[in-house]
Amino acid sequence: MRGFGKLFSGKGCAVWLLCLSLAVMFRPGVVYCSENVTYQDVSFKLYDEIAVVTIPAFHERVCEQTLEILQELNDDGVANIILDLRGNIGGLFDEAVDTARLFIKDGIICTLYIEGREPVEYHATGTEADYNVAVLVNAFTASSAELLASVIQESGCGVLIGTQTFGKNSVQRVTPTDNGENGKSTVGYFLTRNGADISGAGLTPDYKVRVDRRNNTDTDDQLQKALELNISHPLTI
């Protein structure tokens, strides 16, 4: 787990936003999001030598907050990471890409297709960090959260645990209107690292684990499965 100072990438004035109800949105210099996206901070909890890092949504400080947590874990010698993306319905495209760069060493993160423009490939920036990663997902893991989950799965960096994700990759642009409100129009989509179109299909977990609510207990079967897998390094499927 080295080279954290090299992990941030430059950001332009364009800000893309992905979320479940609004897909991906854009407006230079200003961030918009639906009322359904919460701006809770990234947090983590330690289970012995395993850290569960929860990302509730991709707001404008998610990559920074995740990096700070990883640096703290690095100082403590923790390399086993469980990313909890359950219920994460999306947020900023750039934040999802930059967060992926904290985990992905090389290759494509995703490809963005915007109407009237050439496709843009987003690449890893050469992180030297080496993690044992599992990602928790469910039916409400959508858009930018699916972007991050997909590249972790397709790159072989880690595995997905839980249930099928939502399946949202459309792109919207937000522009101000004369009445002071913001108009939204769909202008494109993103494809995963391997070129998959997840629209309507979502991501299939490597380990399918449903939460059994019939027993009316607080047991988190998905988390327990991830904790079991992270005990052995590296993860295999």
C-alpha angles and dihedrals in degrees: 000000000000142000099046090154090068097053103090119086127203119267128212128210093268114096119194122197128197124190138150099257099031101030109204121349134188140197126147113256097351130089121215128181139166120265088249093070113086123210098219117150124253110261139182141204128198124229101186102292095349123090122205107206114194120203108186095183140341105260124159097281102042097105091046093048093046091050091051090052092048091050090052091048090047090055089052093047095246114151101158108095130183112191112204108206096157111134092011102136096182144268136176118015094210092051091053092049093047091046089052088054089063088066108025117080101194146347133048122335095192142312122247120210115196122179111259094013137092114259113267121216117208113208138196114258101219107271113185092205114122117201137172098226137191122173124208113214138169142170090291095055100107148161112342090016088056089049091058094041093048096053092047089052098041095044092053090240091125148332136262121237127190132035137330112296125236101261109229125149106142120127128224133188121215118210130175118251131210092260092058096255127114123253119210128205132174110242107163150325143241130242123210127252091274094043097259121156105218096183109135092352105067126189124310113224119235086225115035109210122165125200107244106214094173092086091056093220134135092239112131103208094183093053091044090054090051092049090052092050095046092056089072116058127240107029117236133184 
